[in-house]
Amino acid sequence: MFDNKFIKIGKDVIQFEINALKKLKYSIKKSFSSVVKKISSNKNGRLIISGVGKSGIIGKKWAGTFTSTGTPSFFLNASDASHGDMGMITSNDIVILISLSGNSEELKNIIRYCSRNKNICLIGVTSNKKSILYKSSDLKLLIPSVKEAGPENIVPSSSTTLQIALGDALALSCMKLKNFDRVDFKRYHPSGALGTKLKTVSDLMIPKKNTPFVNENISLKNSLQIIKRAGFGVLIVRNKKSETVGILTDGDIKRNVHKFENMKNLKIKSIMKKKPISVDKDMLASQALFMMNSKKITSLCIHEKNKKNKTIGLLHVHNILKANIN
C-alpha cells in the first residue's frame, strides 16, 4: 500500500504536466510565428535570454538549445545586469525575458534599458497580461496559466515544464526555418555519444590519397603485391578515364590465384566485382555499417555529388568499429 501511494502521486504529477502541455499546445498562435521569424532574421545582433529563479535556470537551457541548433545565444543573469553587465546588451540584439509573473523586480531594469533603445527587440514570455513585462515587450508570448502539480499549487512544476517546452518549440522552429540540418548539427556536437552517433563516412573513410587505386589491366600477380603493400585488404579498380569500375578483395585474389595457369598475364578486370557499392560521403557511419552487414561486405567506395564512378575514399568496416559505432 505504501508503494502504491507514491506511484499514484508520481502519476498525478505527470498528468498535471501533460494537461498543462495540452493548454500550451493550443495557445501557440501567430505571436509564436512572429517571434520565430524575428529571431531567425536577425543577422546583426545576438540573442540574449534572461530570467530569475526557476525561469533563469530554464533560460540557460533555452540559450543552450538555441546555440546548439544554429542560433547563437547566451544567458544574462538579471541581477548581474543591474550591477554592470547591462552593457552586454547592444543595438540590434534580441532580448528574451522569461517570467511567469512578469513583474519580477530583478527584470525591471532590463525592461527599462531595452525600452529606451529602439534598436533592441524585447520579447516577453509571461503568464500575466497585466504585467510590466507584457506591456513593455515588442513581441509577446503569453504562456497559459496552469495549476501546479502537488499540494497547495505552490511548487513550480507544470509552469516550468511549459517554459522548457516553449523554448524547445522556438529553437527547433528557428532551426527548421534556417535549414539547419544534421551535418550542421554534427559540427556543434563533435564529441561524446551524440558526436559519435552523428559521424559520417567522410569522418572515418580512408582519404583518396591513401586509397589503393589500380588500373583494370594490371595482372592478378601484381595486384597481390599491391594489396599486401596497401594493407587494407581491398583494391579500387579504375579504367583509363580514372572512373571506378570495380573492386577487388584479397579474398577474390586468393580464390582465383590457383585457378589459372598463366597468372602473369591474367588481368584483374576478369575477376573483379563490377559496379561496386558506393555511398555518399555524408551518409551516417551507422547507416553504412548497416548496409555492410546486410550485404555481407566489408568495404564501401565513397563518392560525392552523385558521382558514383569518381571514388574519393574507401570505408572499411574496421574504421567504423574502431569508432565504437554499432
C-alpha contacts under 8 A as a table, 3 or more apart, distances in Angstrom:
res1	aa1	res2	aa2	distance
1	M	4	N	5.10
1	M	5	K	6.31
2	F	5	K	5.34
2	F	6	F	7.00
3	D	6	F	5.53
3	D	7	I	6.30
4	N	7	I	4.97
4	N	8	K	6.16
5	K	8	K	5.29
5	K	9	I	6.44
6	F	9	I	4.88
6	F	10	G	6.10
7	I	10	G	5.14
7	I	11	K	6.24
8	K	11	K	5.14
8	K	12	D	6.03
9	I	12	D	5.04
9	I	13	V	6.26
10	G	13	V	5.29
10	G	14	I	6.43
11	K	14	I	5.14
11	K	15	Q	6.10
12	D	15	Q	5.01
12	D	16	F	6.18
12	D	149	A	7.61
13	V	16	F	5.17
13	V	17	E	6.45
13	V	149	A	5.16
13	V	150	G	6.57
14	I	17	E	5.14
14	I	18	I	6.16
15	Q	18	I	4.91
15	Q	19	N	6.14
16	F	19	N	5.22
16	F	20	A	6.28
16	F	147	K	7.54
16	F	148	E	7.21
16	F	149	A	5.61
16	F	158	S	6.57
17	E	20	A	4.91
17	E	21	L	6.15
17	E	148	E	7.97
17	E	149	A	7.15
17	E	157	S	7.36
17	E	158	S	4.73
17	E	161	T	6.79
18	I	21	L	5.10
18	I	22	K	6.34
19	N	22	K	5.16
19	N	23	K	6.58
20	A	23	K	5.17
20	A	24	L	6.39
20	A	146	V	5.93
20	A	147	K	7.70
20	A	158	S	6.07
20	A	159	S	7.53
20	A	162	L	6.97
21	L	24	L	4.92
21	L	25	K	6.10
21	L	161	T	7.65
21	L	162	L	6.10
21	L	165	A	7.90
22	K	25	K	5.06
22	K	26	Y	6.51
23	K	26	Y	5.41
23	K	27	S	6.29
23	K	144	P	6.59
24	L	27	S	5.02
24	L	28	I	6.62
24	L	143	I	6.74
24	L	144	P	6.20
24	L	162	L	6.73
24	L	166	L	7.99
25	K	28	I	5.71
26	Y	29	K	7.88
27	S	143	I	7.51
27	S	144	P	7.02
28	I	31	S	7.61
28	I	32	F	6.04
29	K	32	F	5.60
29	K	33	S	7.05
30	K	33	S	5.13
30	K	34	S	6.28
31	S	34	S	5.02
31	S	35	V	6.33
31	S	139	L	7.32
31	S	140	K	6.75
31	S	141	L	6.44
32	F	35	V	5.25
32	F	36	V	6.35
32	F	141	L	6.71
32	F	170	L	7.77
33	S	36	V	5.10
33	S	37	K	6.16
34	S	37	K	5.24
34	S	38	K	6.10
34	S	139	L	7.69
35	V	38	K	5.07
35	V	39	I	6.15
35	V	123	I	7.70
35	V	139	L	6.78
36	V	39	I	5.33
36	V	40	S	6.08
36	V	170	L	6.27
36	V	173	S	6.65
36	V	174	C	5.77
37	K	40	S	5.20
37	K	41	S	5.96
37	K	174	C	7.58
38	K	41	S	5.36
38	K	42	N	6.32
39	I	42	N	5.53
39	I	47	L	7.42
39	I	94	I	7.29
39	I	174	C	7.31
40	S	43	K	7.97
40	S	71	T	7.54
40	S	174	C	5.74
40	S	177	L	7.18
40	S	178	K	6.91
42	N	45	G	6.15
42	N	46	R	7.68
42	N	92	N	7.83
44	N	92	N	6.17
44	N	93	D	7.66
45	G	90	T	7.82
45	G	91	S	7.09
45	G	92	N	4.60
45	G	93	D	4.27
45	G	94	I	6.92
46	R	72	P	6.94
46	R	73	S	6.17
46	R	92	N	7.40
46	R	93	D	4.82
46	R	94	I	6.18
47	L	71	T	7.64
47	L	72	P	6.69
47	L	73	S	4.60
47	L	74	F	6.73
47	L	93	D	6.06
47	L	94	I	4.94
47	L	95	V	6.05
47	L	96	I	7.60
48	I	63	A	7.64
48	I	73	S	5.62
48	I	74	F	5.28
48	I	75	F	5.85
48	I	76	L	6.63
48	I	89	I	7.63
48	I	93	D	7.22
48	I	94	I	6.10
48	I	95	V	4.75
48	I	96	I	6.19
49	I	59	G	5.89
49	I	60	K	7.46
49	I	62	W	7.52
49	I	63	A	6.47
49	I	73	S	7.42
49	I	74	F	6.31
49	I	75	F	4.83
49	I	76	L	6.06
49	I	95	V	5.77
49	I	96	I	4.73
49	I	97	L	6.02
49	I	98	I	7.76
50	S	56	G	6.12
50	S	59	G	5.88
50	S	60	K	7.90
50	S	75	F	5.74
50	S	76	L	5.12
50	S	77	N	6.02
50	S	78	A	6.09
50	S	95	V	7.53
50	S	96	I	6.26
50	S	97	L	5.00
50	S	98	I	6.38
51	G	54	K	7.98
51	G	55	S	5.12
51	G	56	G	3.91
51	G	57	I	7.63
51	G	59	G	6.07
51	G	76	L	7.92
51	G	77	N	6.96
51	G	78	A	6.21
51	G	97	L	5.69
51	G	98	I	4.99
51	G	99	S	6.24
51	G	107	L	7.20
52	V	55	S	5.34
52	V	56	G	4.16
52	V	57	I	7.44
52	V	77	N	7.43
52	V	78	A	6.48
52	V	98	I	7.84
52	V	99	S	7.34
52	V	104	S	7.83
52	V	106	E	7.17
52	V	107	L	7.76
53	G	56	G	5.18
53	G	57	I	6.61
54	K	57	I	5.10
54	K	58	I	6.26
54	K	156	P	7.79
54	K	160	T	7.29
55	S	58	I	5.01
55	S	59	G	5.93
55	S	98	I	5.90
55	S	99	S	6.11
55	S	100	L	7.82
55	S	160	T	7.28
55	S	163	Q	7.71
56	G	59	G	4.77
56	G	60	K	6.43
56	G	77	N	7.37
56	G	98	I	7.39
57	I	60	K	5.34
57	I	61	K	6.74
58	I	61	K	4.97
58	I	62	W	6.27
58	I	160	T	7.62
58	I	163	Q	7.09
58	I	164	I	6.30
59	G	62	W	4.91
59	G	63	A	6.25
59	G	75	F	6.57
59	G	98	I	7.04
60	K	63	A	5.13
60	K	64	G	6.28
60	K	74	F	7.56
60	K	75	F	5.46
61	K	64	G	5.10
61	K	65	T	6.15
61	K	164	I	7.70
62	W	65	T	5.17
62	W	66	F	6.09
62	W	164	I	7.38
62	W	167	G	5.40
62	W	168	D	7.15
62	W	171	A	7.75
63	A	66	F	5.22
63	A	67	T	6.06
63	A	72	P	7.87
63	A	73	S	5.36
63	A	74	F	5.25
63	A	75	F	5.91
64	G	67	T	5.20
64	G	68	S	6.14
64	G	73	S	7.48
64	G	74	F	7.50
65	T	68	S	5.27
65	T	69	T	6.28
65	T	167	G	7.90
65	T	168	D	7.00
65	T	171	A	6.49
66	F	69	T	5.30
66	F	70	G	6.49
66	F	71	T	5.02
66	F	72	P	6.36
66	F	73	S	6.44
66	F	171	A	5.06
66	F	172	L	7.93
67	T	70	G	5.60
67	T	71	T	4.89
67	T	72	P	4.25
67	T	73	S	5.50
67	T	74	F	7.84
68	S	71	T	7.26
68	S	72	P	7.62
68	S	185	F	7.04
68	S	188	Y	6.02
68	S	189	H	7.80
69	T	171	A	6.86
69	T	172	L	7.12
69	T	175	M	5.72
69	T	180	F	6.97
69	T	185	F	6.42
70	G	175	M	6.26
70	G	178	K	7.83
70	G	180	F	6.41
70	G	184	D	7.80
70	G	185	F	7.73
71	T	171	A	7.70
71	T	174	C	7.55
71	T	175	M	7.57
76	L	80	D	7.57
76	L	81	A	6.96
77	N	80	D	5.30
77	N	81	A	6.20
78	A	81	A	5.03
78	A	82	S	6.65
78	A	106	E	5.80
78	A	107	L	6.03
78	A	110	I	7.37
79	S	82	S	5.38
79	S	83	H	6.74
79	S	106	E	5.91
80	D	83	H	5.03
80	D	84	G	6.51
80	D	85	D	5.61
80	D	86	M	7.71
81	A	84	G	5.74
81	A	85	D	4.14
81	A	86	M	4.32
81	A	87	G	7.80
81	A	110	I	7.20
82	S	85	D	6.68
82	S	86	M	6.28
82	S	106	E	7.73
82	S	109	N	6.45
82	S	110	I	7.50
83	H	86	M	7.46
84	G	87	G	6.85
85	D	88	M	5.63
86	M	89	I	5.86
86	M	110	I	7.33
87	G	90	T	6.72
89	I	93	D	6.58
89	I	95	V	7.96
90	T	93	D	5.83
90	T	120	I	7.22
91	S	117	N	7.38
91	S	119	N	5.15
91	S	120	I	5.51
92	N	119	N	5.14
92	N	120	I	5.22
92	N	121	C	7.27
93	D	119	N	7.46
93	D	120	I	5.26
93	D	121	C	6.52
94	I	120	I	5.90
94	I	121	C	4.76
94	I	122	L	6.07
94	I	123	I	7.35
95	V	120	I	7.29
95	V	121	C	6.16
95	V	122	L	4.97
95	V	123	I	6.03
96	I	122	L	6.07
96	I	123	I	4.68
96	I	124	G	5.95
96	I	125	V	7.21
97	L	107	L	7.67
97	L	122	L	7.52
97	L	123	I	6.33
97	L	124	G	5.20
97	L	125	V	6.06
97	L	133	L	7.93
98	I	102	G	7.68
98	I	124	G	6.40
98	I	125	V	4.79
98	I	126	T	6.24
99	S	102	G	4.88
99	S	103	N	7.52
99	S	104	S	7.08
99	S	124	G	7.94
99	S	125	V	6.23
99	S	126	T	5.16
99	S	127	S	7.73
100	L	125	V	7.38
100	L	126	T	4.54
100	L	127	S	5.02
100	L	128	N	6.74
100	L	143	I	7.82
100	L	159	S	7.94
101	S	104	S	6.76
101	S	126	T	6.32
101	S	127	S	6.27
101	S	128	N	5.61
101	S	131	S	6.83
102	G	125	V	7.85
102	G	126	T	5.56
102	G	127	S	7.30
102	G	128	N	6.09
102	G	131	S	4.99
102	G	132	I	6.15
102	G	133	L	4.86
102	G	134	Y	6.63
103	N	107	L	7.47
103	N	108	K	7.33
103	N	131	S	5.66
103	N	132	I	5.87
103	N	133	L	6.53
104	S	107	L	5.60
104	S	108	K	6.84
105	E	108	K	5.43
105	E	109	N	7.90
106	E	109	N	6.82
107	L	110	I	5.38
107	L	111	I	6.24
108	K	111	I	5.00
108	K	112	R	6.20
108	K	132	I	7.93
108	K	133	L	7.92
109	N	112	R	5.16
109	N	113	Y	6.10
110	I	113	Y	4.99
110	I	114	C	6.10
111	I	114	C	5.31
111	I	115	S	6.04
111	I	122	L	7.72
111	I	133	L	6.96
111	I	136	S	7.07
112	R	115	S	5.07
112	R	116	R	6.29
113	Y	116	R	5.45
113	Y	117	N	6.78
114	C	117	N	5.32
114	C	118	K	7.47
114	C	120	I	5.82
114	C	121	C	7.26
114	C	122	L	6.48
115	S	118	K	6.71
115	S	120	I	7.72
115	S	122	L	7.66
115	S	136	S	7.02
117	N	120	I	5.70
118	K	121	C	7.42
121	C	137	S	7.90
121	C	138	D	6.13
121	C	139	L	7.77
122	L	136	S	7.95
122	L	137	S	5.13
122	L	138	D	5.30
122	L	139	L	6.55
123	I	137	S	5.43
123	I	138	D	5.97
123	I	139	L	4.77
123	I	140	K	5.64
123	I	141	L	7.44
124	G	133	L	5.87
124	G	134	Y	5.82
124	G	137	S	5.36
124	G	138	D	7.75
124	G	139	L	6.45
124	G	140	K	4.91
124	G	141	L	6.07
125	V	133	L	7.98
125	V	134	Y	7.56
125	V	140	K	6.23
125	V	141	L	4.83
125	V	142	L	6.01
125	V	143	I	6.84
126	T	129	K	7.60
126	T	133	L	7.46
126	T	134	Y	6.83
126	T	141	L	6.60
126	T	142	L	5.35
126	T	143	I	5.64
127	S	142	L	5.37
127	S	143	I	4.71
127	S	144	P	5.81
127	S	145	S	5.81
128	N	131	S	5.40
128	N	134	Y	6.96
128	N	142	L	7.38
129	K	134	Y	5.67
129	K	135	K	7.31
129	K	142	L	7.38
130	K	134	Y	6.76
130	K	135	K	6.95
131	S	134	Y	5.35
131	S	135	K	6.31
132	I	135	K	5.20
132	I	136	S	5.89
133	L	136	S	5.26
133	L	137	S	6.01
134	Y	137	S	5.52
134	Y	140	K	6.29
137	S	140	K	6.03
143	I	162	L	7.57
143	I	163	Q	7.89
145	S	159	S	7.69
146	V	158	S	6.78
146	V	159	S	6.47
147	K	153	N	6.24
147	K	158	S	6.83
147	K	159	S	7.81
148	E	153	N	4.84
148	E	154	I	6.57
148	E	155	V	6.31
148	E	156	P	6.23
148	E	157	S	5.63
148	E	158	S	4.98
148	E	159	S	6.61
149	A	153	N	6.39
149	A	155	V	7.02
149	A	156	P	7.86
149	A	157	S	5.98
149	A	158	S	6.08
150	G	153	N	6.22
150	G	154	I	7.66
150	G	155	V	6.88
151	P	154	I	7.12
151	P	155	V	8.00
152	E	155	V	7.96
156	P	159	S	6.01
156	P	160	T	6.02
157	S	160	T	5.26
157	S	161	T	6.17
158	S	161	T	5.15
158	S	162	L	6.42
159	S	162	L	5.14
159	S	163	Q	6.47
160	T	163	Q	4.99
160	T	164	I	6.31
161	T	164	I	5.25
161	T	165	A	6.21
162	L	165	A	5.12
162	L	166	L	6.01
163	Q	166	L	5.13
163	Q	167	G	6.25
164	I	167	G	5.27
164	I	168	D	6.39
165	A	168	D	5.14
165	A	169	A	6.16
166	L	169	A	5.01
166	L	170	L	6.21
167	G	170	L	5.19
167	G	171	A	6.14
168	D	171	A	5.19
168	D	172	L	5.99
169	A	172	L	5.43
169	A	173	S	6.02
170	L	173	S	5.15
170	L	174	C	6.23
171	A	174	C	5.20
171	A	175	M	6.11
172	L	175	M	4.76
172	L	176	K	6.16
173	S	176	K	5.11
173	S	177	L	6.21
174	C	177	L	4.99
174	C	178	K	6.10
175	M	178	K	5.27
175	M	179	N	6.23
175	M	180	F	5.21
175	M	181	D	7.93
176	K	179	N	5.06
176	K	180	F	6.19
177	L	180	F	7.72
180	F	184	D	5.99
180	F	185	F	7.14
181	D	184	D	5.35
181	D	185	F	6.16
182	R	185	F	4.92
182	R	186	K	6.11
182	R	198	L	7.64
183	V	186	K	5.19
183	V	187	R	6.70
183	V	282	D	7.68
184	D	187	R	5.35
184	D	188	Y	6.93
185	F	188	Y	5.37
185	F	189	H	6.56
186	K	189	H	5.02
186	K	190	P	6.02
186	K	195	G	6.33
186	K	198	L	5.84
186	K	199	K	7.36
187	R	190	P	5.79
189	H	192	G	7.69
189	H	194	L	6.65
189	H	195	G	5.16
190	P	194	L	7.77
190	P	195	G	4.55
190	P	196	T	7.56
191	S	194	L	6.92
191	S	195	G	4.60
191	S	196	T	6.79
192	G	195	G	5.28
192	G	196	T	6.34
193	A	196	T	5.12
193	A	197	K	6.15
194	L	197	K	5.00
194	L	198	L	6.25
195	G	198	L	5.21
195	G	199	K	6.34
196	T	199	K	5.36
196	T	323	A	7.39
196	T	324	N	7.67
196	T	325	I	6.89
197	K	286	S	7.33
197	K	325	I	7.07
198	L	284	L	6.40
198	L	285	A	7.71
199	K	203	D	6.19
199	K	204	L	7.82
199	K	284	L	5.91
199	K	285	A	5.81
199	K	286	S	7.96
200	T	203	D	5.41
200	T	204	L	7.07
200	T	281	K	6.85
200	T	282	D	5.42
200	T	283	M	5.40
200	T	284	L	4.17
200	T	285	A	4.70
200	T	286	S	7.95
201	V	204	L	5.28
201	V	205	M	5.69
201	V	280	D	7.90
201	V	281	K	5.44
201	V	282	D	6.32
201	V	283	M	5.93
201	V	284	L	6.08
201	V	285	A	4.87
201	V	288	A	7.27
201	V	302	I	7.83
201	V	315	L	6.95
202	S	205	M	5.34
202	S	281	K	4.86
202	S	282	D	6.40
202	S	302	I	7.95
204	L	285	A	7.81
204	L	315	L	6.97
204	L	319	N	6.00
204	L	320	I	6.80
204	L	323	A	7.97
205	M	302	I	7.84
205	M	313	G	6.03
205	M	314	L	5.40
205	M	315	L	4.49
205	M	316	H	7.31
205	M	319	N	7.03
206	I	210	N	6.29
206	I	211	T	6.14
206	I	313	G	5.44
206	I	314	L	5.02
206	I	315	L	6.04
207	P	210	N	5.54
207	P	211	T	6.15
207	P	312	I	6.74
207	P	313	G	4.69
207	P	314	L	6.79
208	K	211	T	4.98
208	K	311	T	7.57
208	K	312	I	4.94
208	K	313	G	4.52
208	K	314	L	7.44
211	T	235	L	7.96
211	T	236	I	7.63
211	T	313	G	6.05
211	T	314	L	6.20
212	P	226	I	7.95
212	P	227	I	7.60
212	P	230	A	6.32
212	P	234	V	7.52
212	P	235	L	5.35
212	P	236	I	6.12
213	F	235	L	5.95
213	F	236	I	4.77
213	F	237	V	5.87
213	F	238	R	6.86
214	V	218	I	7.35
214	V	223	S	7.86
214	V	235	L	6.69
214	V	236	I	6.19
214	V	237	V	5.04
214	V	238	R	6.12
215	N	218	I	5.86
215	N	237	V	5.64
215	N	238	R	5.05
215	N	239	N	5.76
215	N	240	K	7.09
216	E	237	V	5.52
216	E	238	R	5.70
216	E	239	N	5.71
216	E	245	V	7.93
216	E	267	K	6.94
216	E	268	I	5.89
216	E	269	K	5.03
217	N	267	K	5.15
217	N	268	I	6.35
217	N	269	K	6.47
218	I	222	N	6.67
218	I	223	S	6.88
218	I	267	K	5.44
218	I	268	I	6.21
219	S	222	N	5.30
219	S	223	S	6.27
219	S	263	M	7.22
219	S	264	K	6.00
219	S	265	N	5.69
219	S	266	L	5.21
219	S	267	K	4.41
219	S	268	I	5.81
220	L	223	S	5.07
220	L	224	L	6.41
220	L	253	I	7.07
220	L	257	V	7.37
220	L	263	M	6.22
220	L	264	K	6.86
220	L	265	N	7.63
220	L	266	L	5.74
220	L	267	K	5.76
220	L	268	I	5.27
221	K	224	L	5.39
221	K	225	Q	6.93
221	K	257	V	7.83
221	K	263	M	6.11
221	K	264	K	5.80
221	K	266	L	7.96
222	N	225	Q	5.27
222	N	226	I	6.38
223	S	226	I	5.01
223	S	227	I	6.04
223	S	268	I	7.55
224	L	227	I	5.31
224	L	228	K	6.32
224	L	250	D	7.37
224	L	253	I	6.81
225	Q	228	K	5.31
225	Q	229	R	6.30
226	I	229	R	5.06
226	I	230	A	6.11
227	I	230	A	5.15
227	I	231	G	6.21
227	I	232	F	7.03
227	I	233	G	5.98
227	I	234	V	6.34
227	I	235	L	6.46
227	I	250	D	6.93
228	K	231	G	5.36
228	K	232	F	7.90
228	K	233	G	7.21
230	A	233	G	7.57
232	F	235	L	7.95
232	F	316	H	7.86
233	G	249	T	5.71
233	G	250	D	5.23
234	V	247	I	7.13
234	V	248	L	5.61
234	V	249	T	4.19
234	V	250	D	6.04
234	V	299	S	7.72
235	L	247	I	5.79
235	L	248	L	5.07
235	L	249	T	6.23
236	I	244	T	6.94
236	I	246	G	6.32
236	I	247	I	4.76
236	I	248	L	6.52
236	I	301	C	7.92
237	V	244	T	5.81
237	V	245	V	5.84
237	V	246	G	4.88
237	V	247	I	5.42
237	V	248	L	7.09
237	V	269	K	7.94
237	V	272	M	7.92
238	R	241	K	7.55
238	R	242	S	5.30
238	R	243	E	5.13
238	R	244	T	4.37
238	R	245	V	5.33
238	R	246	G	6.84
239	N	242	S	5.34
239	N	243	E	5.56
239	N	244	T	6.71
239	N	245	V	6.57
240	K	243	E	7.39
242	S	310	K	7.49
243	E	309	N	5.12
243	E	310	K	5.60
243	E	311	T	7.70
244	T	275	K	7.91
244	T	308	K	7.88
244	T	309	N	4.75
244	T	310	K	6.05
244	T	311	T	6.40
245	V	274	K	5.92
245	V	275	K	5.72
245	V	276	P	7.25
245	V	309	N	7.03
246	G	269	K	7.65
246	G	272	M	5.86
246	G	273	K	5.29
246	G	274	K	4.30
246	G	275	K	5.43
246	G	276	P	5.43
247	I	272	M	5.73
247	I	273	K	5.35
247	I	274	K	6.72
247	I	275	K	7.86
247	I	276	P	5.88
248	L	252	D	6.24
248	L	253	I	7.40
248	L	268	I	7.98
248	L	271	I	7.90
248	L	272	M	5.06
248	L	273	K	6.33
249	T	252	D	5.16
249	T	253	I	6.58
250	D	253	I	5.09
250	D	254	K	6.16
251	G	254	K	5.17
251	G	255	R	6.06
252	D	255	R	5.26
252	D	256	N	6.35
252	D	271	I	7.39
252	D	272	M	7.39
253	I	256	N	5.28
253	I	257	V	5.73
254	K	257	V	5.31
254	K	258	H	7.62
255	R	258	H	7.22
255	R	259	K	7.70
256	N	259	K	5.14
256	N	260	F	7.13
256	N	271	I	7.72
257	V	260	F	6.53
257	V	263	M	6.90
258	H	261	E	7.32
260	F	263	M	5.78
260	F	266	L	7.93
262	N	265	N	5.93
262	N	266	L	6.55
263	M	266	L	5.08
266	L	270	S	7.65
267	K	270	S	5.99
267	K	271	I	7.92
268	I	271	I	5.49
268	I	272	M	5.91
269	K	272	M	5.27
273	K	276	P	6.49
276	P	300	L	7.65
276	P	301	C	7.11
277	I	300	L	5.98
277	I	301	C	6.28
278	S	300	L	5.71
278	S	301	C	4.40
278	S	302	I	5.33
278	S	303	H	6.48
278	S	308	K	6.07
278	S	311	T	7.91
279	V	283	M	6.97
279	V	288	A	7.83
279	V	300	L	7.00
279	V	301	C	6.42
279	V	302	I	5.17
279	V	303	H	6.06
279	V	308	K	7.61
280	D	283	M	5.61
280	D	302	I	5.81
280	D	303	H	5.07
280	D	304	E	5.31
280	D	305	K	7.54
280	D	306	N	7.21
281	K	302	I	5.78
281	K	303	H	5.88
281	K	304	E	5.81
283	M	287	Q	6.79
283	M	288	A	6.95
284	L	287	Q	5.25
284	L	288	A	6.49
285	A	288	A	4.95
285	A	289	L	6.22
285	A	320	I	6.75
285	A	325	I	7.37
286	S	289	L	5.10
286	S	290	F	6.32
286	S	320	I	7.94
286	S	325	I	6.21
286	S	326	N	6.25
287	Q	290	F	5.06
287	Q	291	M	6.24
288	A	291	M	5.02
288	A	292	M	6.22
289	L	292	M	5.06
289	L	293	N	6.19
289	L	317	V	6.87
289	L	320	I	7.07
289	L	326	N	7.28
290	F	293	N	5.17
290	F	294	S	6.09
291	M	294	S	5.17
291	M	295	K	6.08
292	M	295	K	5.31
292	M	296	K	5.59
292	M	297	I	5.01
292	M	298	T	6.03
292	M	299	S	7.24
292	M	300	L	7.78
292	M	317	V	7.53
293	N	296	K	4.92
293	N	297	I	6.63
298	T	316	H	5.79
298	T	317	V	5.21
299	S	314	L	7.03
299	S	315	L	5.54
299	S	316	H	4.43
299	S	317	V	6.15
300	L	314	L	5.95
300	L	315	L	5.16
300	L	316	H	6.56
301	C	311	T	6.10
301	C	312	I	7.73
301	C	313	G	6.26
301	C	314	L	4.93
301	C	315	L	6.43
302	I	308	K	7.69
302	I	311	T	5.49
302	I	312	I	5.67
302	I	313	G	5.07
302	I	314	L	5.74
302	I	315	L	7.03
303	H	306	N	6.89
303	H	307	K	6.02
303	H	308	K	5.45
303	H	309	N	7.64
303	H	310	K	6.17
303	H	311	T	5.01
303	H	312	I	5.43
303	H	313	G	7.17
304	E	307	K	5.87
304	E	308	K	7.33
304	E	312	I	7.49
307	K	310	K	5.51
307	K	311	T	7.88
308	K	311	T	6.63
311	T	314	L	7.78
315	L	319	N	6.74
316	H	319	N	5.43
316	H	320	I	7.09
317	V	320	I	5.26
317	V	321	L	6.34
318	H	321	L	5.08
318	H	322	K	5.99
319	N	322	K	5.36
319	N	323	A	6.59
320	I	323	A	5.27
320	I	324	N	6.80
320	I	325	I	5.83
320	I	326	N	7.94
321	L	324	N	5.11
321	L	325	I	5.68
321	L	326	N	7.06
322	K	325	I	7.58
